[in-house]
Amino acid sequence: MTIEIRKEYGIKLPDSIIYATAMVNGATLISNDKQLFKIVGLDVVSLEAFCGYGIPSNSG
């Protein structure tokens, strides 16, 4: 899964390992990296939304 994410989205290997790990374990990532919001199957919440600043997430 890591290599597929890296190839499909052009993401660096260390980042794709983190993303694949989150996906496999059903974890939500909290990040300011806008690139993450395009990864299908990854549950991401922006740091601003997590802190209550009103920026939406891509979950549910």
C-alpha positions in Angstrom: 0.0 0.0 0.0 2.9 2.4 0.8 4.4 2.2 -2.7 1.0 2.6 -4.3 0.3 5.8 -2.4 3.7 7.1 -3.2 3.4 6.4 -6.9 -0.2 7.5 -7.3 0.0 10.8 -5.3 3.7 11.6 -5.8 4.3 11.7 -2.0 7.7 11.1 -0.4 8.4 7.6 1.0 8.5 8.5 4.7 5.1 10.3 4.4 3.5 7.5 2.4 4.6 5.1 5.2 2.8 7.2 7.7 -0.3 7.5 5.6 -0.5 3.8 4.8 0.0 3.0 8.5 -2.9 5.3 9.4 -5.1 3.8 6.7 -4.4 0.2 7.7 -5.1 1.0 11.4 -8.1 3.1 10.8 -6.5 6.1 12.4 -7.3 9.8 11.7 -4.4 12.1 10.8 -4.3 15.6 12.0 -2.2 17.8 9.6 -1.9 21.1 7.8 -0.6 19.3 4.7 -3.3 20.1 2.1 -1.9 17.3 -0.1 -3.3 14.8 2.2 -6.9 15.7 1.5 -6.7 14.2 -2.0 -5.7 10.7 -0.8 -8.7 8.5 -1.1 -9.3 6.3 2.0 -7.3 8.5 4.3 -9.2 10.2 7.2 -7.6 13.6 7.6 -8.6 16.5 9.9 -6.9 19.9 9.5 -5.1 21.2 12.5 -7.3 24.3 12.4 -10.4 22.2 12.5 -9.0 20.0 15.3 -8.3 23.1 17.3 -11.7 24.5 16.6 -10.9 27.2 14.1 -13.7 26.0 11.7 -11.8 24.6 8.8 -13.6 21.4 7.7 -12.1 17.9 7.5 -12.5 15.3 4.9 -14.1 12.8 7.3 -17.7 11.9 7.5 
